[in-house]
Amino acid sequence: MVAFAAGLYSLEAIKRAAYALMARATISIDPSDAEVRCTIEPASGEDVAQLVRDFQREVLDQDLRLDVEAKTEPLRNMILGLAFSHLSQNG
């Protein structure tokens, strides 16, 4: 079992990390007010300790990706808007 303090990582990041590892393990997610508990059941032949380390790394990676997505959303929307505005002017 792996436990993350509530608010340390987003629940979405934890879900994304579980999804990324689903070929190697089944991960049950149990959120509460204080923490998010994740139970890891390895697929055949997987080392539990390695899965825990990989899951922790993946949660951090996914959480940082979500931060970057949120911070760059206005810029991405502006670029898409400019790209599509040129298409509508030509059509």
PyMOL commands that set and color helices and strands:
alter all, ss='L'
color gray80, all
select helices_A, chain A and resi 11-20+48-90
alter helices_A, ss='H'
color red, helices_A
select strands_A, chain A and resi 2-5+25-31+35-42
alter strands_A, ss='S'
color yellow, strands_A
deselect
rebuild
show_as cartoon
